[in-house]
């Protein structure tokens, strides 16, 4: 058998995690999750120190409680 050696290109991965294409992919996933939940949930996508990050959140206390009690966002992810 031949030996397969895989070497990760750290610079390339870092560029990928910071790219505008990654932001677009994350925004797409966040929008999909937002569309699965009812209410005033919002999305936010931004560049952080090590990578792009997307989030789905609400500021409505009733929806925060509902998410806490029923895992609303977690169920929308699956």
N, C-alpha and C positions, 0 to 999 in steps of 0.2 A: 504494500500500500504506500501511496505517496503521502507525504506530510504536508498538510495545508497550513499555511501561516497567514493569519489575518492581522494586519496592522492598521489601527484606526488613525485616520488623519485628523488630529485634534484641531488644527487650524481650520480645516474644511467644515468640521462639525460645528465649531464656534461660529463660523460665518453663516452656516445654515440656520442655527438657532436665533441669530440676530437679523435674518433676512426679511425683506418685506413680503416675500412669498410665505414664510412661516407665519407672519402676522395675519395674512389673508386666510390661511388654513385655520388658524385658531379662531379668527372672527367667524368663519363659517360654522365651526363646531359650536361656538357660543351662541350664535343666532339660532342654530337648530335646537339647542337645549331651551333657549328662551321661548321658542315657538311651541314647545311641548308643555309648558307650564302656563297656567292661567294667572292673570294679575298684572302688576306693574313691574315686573322684573326687567332689569336693564343689563346691557353688556358693556364691557370695557376691555379694550386691548391696548397694551403698551409695551414698550421696550424697557426691560429691567436691566440690572447689572450684567447678568450672565445669559439672559435669554428673553424672548418675547413671552408675554403672559396674557391670558384672556380670563375674564371672570364674568359670572352671571350673578347678579345680586338684586336685592330690593331694599328699600328704606321704609316700607310700610310695616308698622309693628304687627299687624294681624298676619301678614304674609311671612314675616320673620318667625312668628310663633308657629304658624302652620308648617313651615319648613323644618323647624326644630322638632315638632311633634310627629310629622309624617315623612320626613326625609324627601320632601318634594323635589328638590334639585337633584338629589342622588338618584331618584327613580327616573328622572328625565334623562339622565346620562346614559342609562342602560337601554 
